[in-house]
Each structure stands twice: as structure tokens, then as C-alpha cells.
Amino acid sequence: MSRTERLGRLRRLRRAEVRRRVRAAVAEELLGVPRSLAVVCAFTAFMLAVGAGYYAPTADTVPRLLWPLYADSAVAVALGGVVLGAIVPTVRRGGNVTVDAPTSRALAYLQTLAFVWLVQFGVWPLVSLNLAFGEYVAAPDAWIYYWGVIGTHLLFVGLALLFPAFGRTTRGALAAALALGVVNVVVDYGFGYHPPLLYEPGLGLALATLAIAVGSVALASRSFRRLDG
């Protein structure tokens, strides 16, 4: 393939309708077949177990009411799992996941929040860990605490990007996701209930986290079709 042809394909991917077709094809391949959907669900459950295990040793230092905001990445995966569970009946009866998946206002809120949190906390380690890059790569278990964390969290983003192929959003859902993102930043960095890190985070990480939250909501607004649209 020539350089001109490659550039032409990249330009076509900038078009919203082309991106939607590509996303729909990937979603149908990964989520529209019972066997592949089962694999995705199993891996999501595995990531949830790992995430819960990561937060469990320090959970007793956080008020129970704030656990969903403290264990944010584990909660993001759990929300993603519920979104996947909602399409299982459609796939089992042979429906097209991108056409026949159920839609409702409640599902729009769930899909939007799951998307935003998966993207937000999938991207967050790229910032938080690299602010102390030397400490993490020099740690005895760097392959887990740096490369493993970043690699698995980027899979959060990959999972989230499939949701707009069958999901919907609303203004209220986007506003709720943004509000929760702001509250999460306040709880994590205002009250000090941030995820365990090898350093004490400051204002820089708090502002970066807020920017990631806003960007994730903006991406959701651009990616999802409106429920009433």
C-alpha cells in the first residue's frame, strides 16, 4: 500500500459515518457472537477481581459510603460488565447487537457513565504513574505496577469505545457523568481518598484528573447517539 493510499484511509476515518461503521463492525465481531462475548465478559470479570483485590487492603481506611469513588477503576469495570450483561439476551437469541440491543433512559445513563469512567480511569494511569516514572520502573514488581497497570487500563478504553455501537446517551446522562467526575476529584484529592500510589499526589494530578474527566464526557457526547435522536 502506498503512502498516498494510507493517508487516504486515515482521512476517511476522520468522517463520523466511517468511524461508526468501523466501530459497529468491531462490536459485532467481539460482542455479537455468544462465544466471543463470553470471552470478553470473562476477561472483564477477571479485571474486576484484580481491581477489587488492589483496593481491598486499604478499603478499611475509607468510609464505606465513599468506596465507589475510592475504588474507581474497579467500579468502572463493574459498570462495563453490567453494560455487557444487558446485551447478553439480544446476542443469545441471535439478534444484531448494533441494531437490536435494548434502549431506554436508564440504559443510556448506565452506558454513558460506564463509558466515561472506563475512559477516565483507563487513561488516568498514563498520567499518575508517569508523574513518578522513576519510582515505578525501579520498583521490584515494575512489570506489574507500571507496565501491567497501564496495559490493562488501556483495555478499559478499548472496551468503552465499543459501547457507542449499540448504546445511547442523553444530556442528563452526560451531566450526571460530569458531576460524578468532579465529585470524584474532590473526594480523591480534596479529602485524600485517592487510589494507592507510590507518592503523595498534588494539585497537578488533581487538575489532570479533572481534565481527563471533562475530556471523557466530551468524547462520550461525540461518540454516542442521542436516545431521542
C-alpha positions in Angstrom: 0.0 0.0 0.0 1.4 3.4 -1.0 1.8 6.3 1.4 -0.9 8.2 -0.5 -3.4 5.3 -0.1 -2.6 5.1 3.7 -3.2 8.8 4.1 -6.5 8.5 2.1 -7.7 5.8 4.5 -6.7 7.9 7.5 -8.6 10.9 6.1 -11.7 8.7 5.6 -11.5 7.6 9.3 -12.0 11.2 10.3 -15.5 11.1 8.9 -18.1 10.3 11.6 -20.0 7.8 9.4 -16.9 5.9 8.6 -15.9 5.6 12.2 -19.4 4.4 13.1 -19.3 1.7 10.5 -15.8 0.5 11.7 -17.0 0.6 15.4 -20.2 -1.3 14.5 -18.2 -4.0 12.6 -15.7 -4.5 15.5 -18.5 -4.5 18.1 -20.5 -7.1 16.1 -17.3 -9.3 15.8 -16.4 -9.1 19.5 -19.8 -8.8 21.2 -22.3 -10.1 18.6 -21.3 -13.7 18.8 -22.0 -15.7 22.1 -18.6 -17.3 22.3 -16.6 -14.1 21.8 -19.0 -12.1 24.1 -18.4 -14.8 26.7 -14.6 -14.3 26.4 -15.0 -10.5 26.7 -17.3 -11.0 29.8 -14.8 -13.4 31.4 -11.9 -11.1 30.9 -13.9 -8.2 32.3 -14.7 -10.3 35.4 -11.0 -11.1 35.7 -10.1 -7.4 35.6 -12.8 -6.7 38.2 -11.4 -9.3 40.5 -7.9 -7.9 40.1 -9.1 -4.3 40.7 -11.1 -5.3 43.8 -8.0 -7.1 45.2 -5.9 -4.0 44.6 -8.2 -1.8 46.7 -9.3 -4.3 49.3 -6.2 -3.9 51.7 -6.8 -0.2 52.1 -10.6 -0.1 51.9 -11.0 0.0 55.7 -9.3 3.4 55.8 -12.1 4.9 53.7 -15.7 5.5 54.8 -17.9 2.8 53.3 -20.1 5.4 51.7 -17.1 6.6 49.6 -16.0 3.1 48.5 -17.5 3.5 44.9 -15.5 6.7 44.4 -12.3 5.3 46.1 -12.2 2.1 44.1 -13.0 4.0 40.9 -11.3 1.8 38.4 -12.9 -1.4 39.8 -16.3 0.3 39.8 -15.7 1.4 36.1 -15.1 -2.3 35.2 -18.1 -3.4 37.1 -20.3 -0.8 35.2 -18.8 -2.1 32.0 -19.7 -5.6 33.0 -23.3 -4.6 33.6 -23.5 -2.9 30.2 -22.2 -6.2 28.6 -24.8 -8.2 30.7 -27.6 -6.1 29.3 -26.8 -7.2 25.7 -26.5 -10.9 26.5 -30.2 -11.7 25.9 -30.0 -10.0 22.5 -26.9 -12.0 21.4 -28.3 -15.3 22.7 -31.4 -15.0 20.6 -29.3 -14.2 17.5 -30.0 -10.5 17.3 -27.7 -7.9 15.8 -26.1 -6.3 18.8 -25.7 -2.9 17.0 -29.4 -2.9 15.8 -31.4 -5.0 18.2 -29.8 -4.1 21.6 -32.4 -2.7 24.0 -32.5 1.1 24.6 -34.0 3.0 27.5 -33.3 6.1 29.5 -31.9 4.0 32.4 -29.6 2.1 30.0 -28.5 5.4 28.5 -27.4 6.6 31.9 -25.6 3.3 32.6 -23.9 3.2 29.2 -22.8 6.8 29.4 -21.4 6.5 33.0 -19.7 3.2 32.2 -18.1 4.7 29.1 -16.9 7.9 30.9 -15.4 6.0 33.8 -13.8 3.4 31.7 -12.1 6.0 29.6 -11.3 8.3 32.5 -9.7 5.6 34.6 -8.2 3.9 31.6 -6.3 7.0 30.8 -5.6 8.2 34.3 -2.6 5.8 35.0 -0.8 7.2 32.0 -0.6 10.5 33.9 -0.5 9.3 37.6 2.2 6.7 37.1 4.4 8.8 34.8 4.5 11.7 37.3 6.7 9.3 39.3 8.1 7.3 36.4 11.4 6.6 38.0 9.9 5.2 41.2 7.6 2.9 39.4 10.0 1.4 36.8 12.6 1.0 39.6 10.1 -0.9 41.8 10.8 -4.7 42.3 7.5 -5.5 40.6 7.6 -2.8 37.9 6.3 -5.2 35.3 3.0 -5.3 37.3 2.9 -1.9 38.9 3.8 0.0 35.8 3.5 -1.9 32.6 0.8 -4.2 33.8 -1.3 -1.4 35.2 -1.0 0.8 32.1 -1.6 -2.2 29.7 -4.7 -3.4 31.5 -6.2 0.1 32.0 -5.8 0.9 28.3 -8.0 -2.2 27.7 -10.7 -0.2 29.7 -10.6 2.3 26.9 -10.9 -0.3 24.2 -13.9 -1.8 25.9 -15.6 1.6 26.4 -15.2 2.5 22.7 -17.4 -0.4 21.7 -20.4 0.9 23.7 -21.5 3.7 21.3 -22.0 1.0 18.6 -25.2 0.0 20.5 -25.6 2.4 23.3 -27.3 5.8 23.7 -26.8 8.9 25.8 -28.8 11.9 26.9 -28.0 15.4 28.1 -28.9 14.3 31.6 -26.6 11.3 31.5 -23.7 13.4 30.3 -24.4 16.0 33.0 -24.5 13.2 35.7 -21.3 11.7 34.5 -19.5 15.1 34.6 -20.9 15.8 38.0 -19.6 12.5 39.3 -16.2 13.2 37.7 -16.0 16.4 39.6 -17.1 14.8 42.9 -14.5 12.1 42.4 -11.7 14.6 42.1 -12.9 16.4 45.3 -13.1 13.1 47.2 -9.7 11.8 45.9 -7.6 15.0 46.2 -9.7 17.2 48.5 -10.3 14.6 51.2 -7.3 12.5 50.4 -9.1 9.3 49.4 -7.2 8.8 46.2 -6.1 5.3 44.9 -2.9 3.9 46.5 0.2 5.5 44.8 4.0 5.4 45.5 3.9 9.1 46.1 1.7 11.8 47.6 -0.2 13.5 44.7 -0.6 17.2 44.5 -2.5 19.8 42.6 -1.0 18.8 39.3 -2.5 15.3 39.4 -5.9 16.7 40.7 -6.1 19.1 37.7 -5.0 16.5 35.3 -7.7 14.1 36.6 -10.3 16.8 36.2 -9.2 17.4 32.7 -9.4 13.7 31.9 -12.9 13.6 33.3 -14.1 16.5 31.2 -12.4 15.0 28.1 -14.1 11.7 28.7 -17.5 13.3 28.9 -16.8 15.3 25.8 -15.8 12.1 24.0 -19.0 10.4 25.2 -21.1 13.3 23.8 -19.3 13.0 20.5 -19.4 9.2 20.2 -22.9 8.2 21.4 -26.1 8.7 19.5 -28.8 10.6 21.5 -31.6 8.5 22.9 -34.2 10.7 21.2 -32.1 11.4 18.1 
